[in-house]
């Protein structure tokens, strides 16, 4: 009698976060042995499945992380795959982005190799923000071959991580660069839904803005395709394949929420810039992290978020299943069920 083939083992970092929790759910659905890397202080609200195995990894310390990885390998063997979704999107200080997003990523990848704790592919969840405000004049899509030009500390920290992975000999890795990710459990885009529910739609900038989005389940699908598909060292842009205006997004939210009347307010960019500066200054004084800051201003003021997902379709087999209308409907249904709105 032959013994059953063991299920592939996968490590998911940032597992308690918005994207990470959906990655965990998908891995469980696929019958994988799922290890969720979480901090001791992290909420496990969306990690309640008894099949999840938890592991603590200190991405801020070479010595401690190496010991943790060696201990895991001795007790459980190596992981077949790693999806690195941990990262900072808001920080009090710009240098914190680099400590978490750059140094933490490269420390994990390097020590996985040194300790023989990874047998297969390393997936790094980066961001379209790595490329910054390219083609703002002609609105051409950002594509392979373009030179990254990030204008935020967040984008620069992700770019440095990408560059570090490229210099790491022996690592089989793929980079995913999603545009704005939305869906259940996400809180930034939710603020817009909350505003629409309160009958107000606020937008900034009078020049044309082309937005792109990706529903969280489409990003998750791409991540699992990348475990076995795609070229080692390649980076793939990810959207739902559509292009939108701020108003088209707000109109879909209004329809899904069922709000009858909405006041649409459009302010000049200098107003947003002033608000972000004040919010950032107040946060610095109070020792908190501001939702609106200089980085956020640069992101919100960017006029062109188009990118070419043809390589992802061709090489990963990526086929987005959630156009914006479907994704918004599903997200809003969840908001209502959870009484967020």
Buried (B, 14 or more C-beta within 10 A) or exposed (E): EEEEEEEBBBBBBBBBBBBBBBBBBBBBEEEBBBBBBBBEEBEEEBBEEEEBEBBEBBBEEBEEBBBBBBEBBEEBBBBBBBBBBBBBBBBBEBEBBBBBBBBBBBBBBBBBBEBEBBBBBBBBBBBBBBBBBBBEEEBBBBBEEBEBBBBBBBBBBBBBBBEBBEEBEEBEBBBBBBBBBBBBBBEBBBEBBBBBBEEBBBBBBEEEBBBBBBBBBBBBBBBBBBBEBBEEBBBBBBBBBBBBEBBBBBBBBBBBBEBEEBEEEEEEBEEBBEBBBEBBEEBBEEEEBBBBBBBBBBBBBBBBBBBBBBBBBEBBBBEBEBBBBBBBBBBBEBBBEEEBB
